[in-house]
Amino acid sequence: MGHWTRQEVAARILAGETLVVYNNKLLRIPQAWLNAHPGGSLAILHFVGRDAADEIDAYHSQDTLRKIKMFVVGTVDASPHGWEPFQPPIMTGWTRIPASDGSITWHHEATSIPHHLSSEILLVRNTKNRQHQAQGPSLADLIPPPSNLSFPTQAKHSAAYKRLHKRVIDAGLYRTPYLSGYGPEIVRYILLAASSAYAYSNNWFITSAICLGLLWHQIVFTVHDLGHMGVTHNWTIDRLIAIILADFIGGLSVGWWVDNHNVHHLVTNHPSHDPDIEHLPFMAISTAFFNSLWSTYYKRTMTFDRFTVLLVSLQHKIFYILLAFGRFNLYVNAYSFLVRKAFDHRRARGGRWSWWLEVIGVGFFWCWFGAVLKGCGSWTMALTYLLVSHIVTSPLHVQIVLSHFSMSTDDLGPTESFPHRQLRTTTDVICPSYLSFLHGGLHLQVTHHLFPRLPRHNLRKASVLVKQFAKEQGLAYAEFGFIKGNGEVLGVLKRVAEQARIVGMVAHTEIQKAMNKVH
């Protein structure tokens, strides 16, 4: 234990240590835990050199928080307003990977590109020879670019958020309303499953497919709660129930969803880091994607080529068609994740048994669902059943994108506080309480992003406190109706589509000029 200066913290980070600040205490995260972290390694790497107290408190139970002290190595030299953040190496394209001799070495997977916003760091793939990267990042890489944000003001928001969080806890909003909350949910699931089975037994295949699709649509919301440890608040129990619902009944991987979704929550709407807005070649919600950005989550370049230009220029017209087939994209992402984890010796806590159970669950799903399709009597009816059951779930995808697609995608740098970032990048969908089940209660996304472990059925009560907090802090609390929300998203897609069309026209003109010169 000791007191660490900024220079010492920076030096250790550059030497490869994973250091995170928590309430002016310095946490050293060992490589073994970085690999085994249930929320994924990126959830930690995005906060190296930063004060992650708000995020840590929001994402972890009291039992887990008590265990954090094992990682404390001392206190830090903070300013009167708190710890002034460094730029995490992952945000400038630096990551650490295993070398051939088994050691962990720096790798510069991506480099930054100029942008109109001084604080913005957008990444493109680094094409330089890896032999020139052995030295690792420098101190300059850890210094955040200039930001228009006031550090004292952001510190004030953070302090107010801590008080808000205590109010939420004192109000008992972390207590799960099992009977009044999940009682009706379970009844709804049973009715939809029974209706699907009854219709199927009477050869009413379309009706059966609709009921099955509605069942999948509804159980996803409970899987979401379980993935956030927002039901029993016990990781093992919540994960076990989630696998039964997601993998065995829905054919998806909750392990993939948690890995993906945690990153989305922590770097919401960042073009280079948030997988939930990285949809090229089909969609782009910002012209930043025209730069063929590098995704630190998918570890690939999101190429913006002539084919992508064509699709993006039409995105506002084919938006609902794309979302109608969104569940098939979830299969691709989920199964790719499970395959990657099969060869990953660094699986997260509980990863071995949960991975095997997920694989068994997905296999079980395709056995029973395959039998359902086979029993339709003809390949045309089987195909119809497949499409109808999957398209019925598409309102879920609409609901998800409404919460973020029309909001800011700017990167304001590591100085930005947790509550400021979530309120800036997230919006609510106004919905009467009697229809909230259609949104799974997640139309209250602002409150959910501020308190991700909060039981979903308590979000409405908590949102009253959050709105009061936002008003007191002078922060905008965005919300709009379902129809207006769709209009806002389509407006964003149309504006980006028009820019993509211009880019395509310019590229075509340049090609024509080049061809004329040749001739």
PyMOL commands that set and color helices and strands:
alter all, ss='L'
color gray80, all
select helices_A, chain A and resi 6-14+31-36+42-45+53-59+62-71+89-92+130-133+139-142+151-170+178-201+205-227+235-249+254-266+275-277+287-291+306-313+315-324+326-342+351-374+379-391+394-402+418-425+433-439+445-450+456-473+482-518
alter helices_A, ss='H'
color red, helices_A
select strands_A, chain A and resi 3-4+18-22+25-29+72-76+94-98+104-108+110-113+122-125+294-295+300-301+428-430+479-481
alter strands_A, ss='S'
color yellow, strands_A
deselect
rebuild
show_as cartoon
